[in-house]
Amino acid sequence: MVSYAGESNLVDILFSVRDFFYFIKQEGILSMKEFDHESLSAFDGKDGKPIYIAYGEKVYDVSQSGLWEGGLHMNRHHAGRDLSSEFPAAPHDEEVFERYPQVGVLAKKTEPQRSMPALISSLIARFPFLERHPHPMTVHFPIVFLLAVAFFNVIYMLTGIDSLETTAFHCLIGGVMFLPVAMGTGLLAWWLNYLAKPMKPVVWKIVLSGILVVLSAGALFWRIANPGILDDSGPARIVYLAVTLSFVPLVSLIGYLGASLTFPIGKK
C-alpha cells in the first residue's frame, strides 16, 4: 500500500513534468508545425475552418476572437495570410498576439523586395523629418481650404456680401496650392508604409484626388478669368457653384478613405 508521503511525491513529480513541458513549449524549444503560405491559406475561417494568421514568422490561432468572425478582421484583413506587411497600419501593437495561442511557424518566403526610389531615399537622407510621416500634417490644409470655398460661396449667394466671395476665392487659391503638397506627402507615406503596394483605398484616393485637382484648378482659372461669375444670370454661375460644391463630397470621401487605413472600421 502506497503511503501518503509517496502519493505526495508522485503528485509533485507529475506537476513538475507538466511545468517542464509548459516551459519548453512557451520557450519554443519543442519544434512547432511549419506552414508555408499555401498551407496557411487553407485556414481562412471559411466554411467552419480554423482561423490562422501569421505575423513575424509565427502562426497564431485567432478562431476564438469575435473580431475575426468568418476569417475577416475589420472588413480589411483576411485570415490564412501573413499580415506582417499590413500590421504597421494597425491601431494596436504586437502585444495583441499574446492573447492567442501560437500553433506554428511560417516558412520564409523568398521574393524580390521593392526598393525605394533613389529620389525618395535621397530626400529622406537629406531631410530626416520626412520619415515622421508629414502627410497627416499637410493634408488638413487643402481639406479646410476647399471645404471653405463651398461654404463661403453659399453664404455669399444668400447674403450678397462681396467680402465672402473674395474669401472663397482666397481659400480656392490656398486649396489649389496645398493639394500637390498633400498628394506628394501621401505618396511618400504610401512608399514608407507599404512600398507602394496596390491597395484599394489608396488607389481610390489617387483617382479622386486627381479629379479634385482638375476641378479645383479649373474653378480657380475660371474665377480669375471671370471675377463676377457668381453674379452672372446665365448657366455659368450654376455650373461654377456646382463645381465648388462638389469639393465637399470629394474631400469627405478622400478623407474617409485615408482614415480607413489608420482606423479601420468593421464588425466587432
C-alpha positions, 0 to 999 in steps of 0.5 A: 500500500502506497503511503501518503508521503509517496502519493505526495511525491508522485503528485509533485513529480507529475506537476513538475513534468507538466511545468517542464513541458509548459516551459519548453513549449512557451520557450519554443524549444519543442519544434512547432508545425511549419506552414508555408503560405499555401498551407496557411491559406487553407485556414481562412475561417471559411466554411467552419475552418480554423482561423490562422494568421501569421505575423513575424514568422509565427502562426497564431490561432485567432478562431476564438476572437469575435473580431475575426468572425468568418476569417475577416478582421475589420472588413480589411484583413483576411485570415490564412495570410501573413499580415506582417506587411499590413500590421504597421497600419494597425491601431494596436501593437504586437502585444495583441498576439499574446492573447492567442495561442501560437500553433506554428511557424511560417516558412520564409518566403523568398521574393524580390523586395521593392526598393525605394526610389533613389529620389525618395531615399535621397530626400529622406537622407537629406531631410530626416523629418520626412520619415515622421510621416508629414502627410497627416500634417499637410493634408488638413490644409487643402481639406479646410481650404476647399471645404471653405470655398463651398461654404463661403460661396453659399453664404455669399449667394444668400447674403450678397456680401462681396467680402465672402466671395473674395474669401472663397476665392482666397481659400480656392487659391490656398486649396489649389496650392496645398493639394500637390503638397498633400498628394506628394506627402501621401505618396511618400507615406504610401512608399514608407508604409507599404512600398507602394503596394496596390491597395484599394483605398489608396488607389481610390484616393489617387483617382479622386484626388486627381479629379479634385485637382482638375476641378479645383484648378479649373474653378480657380482659372475660371474665377480669375478669368471671370471675377463676377461669375457668381453674379452672372444670370446665365448657366455659368454661375450654376455650373461654377457653384456646382463645381465648388460644391462638389469639393465637399463630397470629394474631400469627405470621401478622400478623407474617409478613405485615408482614415480607413487605413489608420482606423479601420472600421468593421464588425466587432 
